[in-house]
Amino acid sequence: MKINSDKIKALRKAKKISQSELSKAVGVTQGMISQIEQGTRNVSADTIEQLAKILGCSVDELSKDGEPTPFVRLVRNCKSLTESQIIAVNHVVCALIAKKWMDK
């Protein structure tokens, strides 16, 4: 996912959090936070989730140009899905939640 590195830096500074403090909270190195803020580092979905949580914003707000993630777009378009497609999406989401829960 492309992220808005300027937004991450601005939110971090607004909260008066150092790169070192943010890195510890997210569970990455300070160097990685620096690279993220410079826009030279790819970021995993888990890291983006953690950044959003710590910085007090949504994942969408951290995406480049504020564009919604593919999952958010899918949820917004659920009205156009058939019943069987909704059931399939539900199974995938439940499996992802169960995997995340099992990983803890």
Phi, psi and omega per residue, in radians:
M1 nan 2.356 3.067
K2 -1.378 2.302 -3.118
I3 -2.022 2.737 3.128
N4 -1.560 1.656 -3.065
S5 -1.105 -0.613 3.112
D6 -1.130 -0.651 3.141
K7 -1.156 -0.732 3.129
I8 -1.070 -0.812 -3.138
K9 -1.096 -0.761 -3.125
A10 -1.119 -0.748 3.127
L11 -1.142 -0.713 3.129
R12 -1.077 -0.810 -3.123
K13 -1.161 -0.669 3.127
A14 -1.094 -0.572 3.118
K15 -1.518 -0.007 -3.138
K16 0.974 0.822 3.104
I17 -1.917 2.320 3.088
S18 -1.354 2.840 3.061
Q19 -1.043 -0.673 -3.141
S20 -1.102 -0.782 3.124
E21 -1.117 -0.757 3.133
L22 -1.117 -0.730 -3.127
S23 -1.077 -0.716 3.114
K24 -1.134 -0.714 -3.137
A25 -1.163 -0.622 -3.118
V26 -1.452 -0.493 -3.115
G27 1.577 0.554 3.092
V28 -2.257 3.083 3.132
T29 -1.419 2.789 3.082
Q30 -1.105 -0.632 3.105
G31 -1.061 -0.640 3.123
M32 -1.189 -0.712 3.092
I33 -1.056 -0.740 3.107
S34 -1.042 -0.792 3.135
Q35 -1.139 -0.666 3.109
I36 -1.084 -0.802 -3.120
E37 -1.178 -0.432 3.093
Q38 -1.506 -0.171 -3.134
G39 1.348 0.381 -3.106
T40 -1.875 0.165 -3.062
R41 -2.272 2.308 2.992
N42 -1.293 2.593 -3.055
V43 -2.206 2.340 3.109
S44 -1.280 2.812 3.113
A45 -1.063 -0.687 3.124
D46 -1.084 -0.730 3.136
T47 -1.160 -0.725 3.109
I48 -1.084 -0.731 3.108
E49 -1.034 -0.797 3.137
Q50 -1.123 -0.775 3.118
L51 -1.031 -0.794 -3.124
A52 -1.080 -0.762 -3.130
K53 -1.081 -0.832 -3.085
I54 -1.220 -0.655 -3.103
L55 -1.480 -0.067 3.056
G56 1.263 0.715 3.122
C57 -2.483 3.121 3.107
S58 -1.574 2.824 3.064
V59 -1.054 -0.672 3.126
D60 -1.034 -0.669 -3.131
E61 -1.131 -0.456 3.140
L62 -1.541 -0.208 3.141
S63 -1.301 2.687 -3.133
K64 -0.983 2.244 3.115
D65 1.075 0.304 3.096
G66 1.169 0.347 -3.127
E67 -1.288 2.462 3.138
P68 -1.161 2.652 3.085
T69 -1.203 2.824 3.118
P70 -0.982 -0.671 -3.136
F71 -1.130 -0.744 3.130
V72 -1.101 -0.725 3.100
R73 -1.076 -0.706 3.127
L74 -1.090 -0.816 -3.140
V75 -1.071 -0.719 3.136
R76 -1.130 -0.453 -3.110
N77 -1.712 0.199 -3.095
C78 -0.996 -0.488 -3.135
K79 -1.051 -0.457 -3.111
S80 -1.597 -0.035 -3.133
L81 -1.471 2.609 3.038
T82 -1.353 2.920 -3.134
E83 -1.057 -0.711 -3.135
S84 -1.176 -0.585 3.085
Q85 -1.204 -0.680 3.100
I86 -1.115 -0.719 3.108
I87 -1.105 -0.731 3.128
A88 -1.108 -0.765 3.106
V89 -1.072 -0.741 3.129
N90 -1.041 -0.744 3.127
H91 -1.099 -0.740 3.136
V92 -1.113 -0.814 -3.135
V93 -1.084 -0.783 3.122
C94 -1.073 -0.698 3.112
A95 -1.137 -0.720 3.117
L96 -1.139 -0.724 3.114
I97 -1.123 -0.765 3.134
A98 -1.097 -0.718 3.127
K99 -1.118 -0.775 3.140
K100 -1.085 -0.718 3.137
W101 -1.135 -0.700 -3.128
M102 -1.213 -0.507 -3.125
D103 -1.285 -0.273 -3.085
K104 -1.351 nan nan
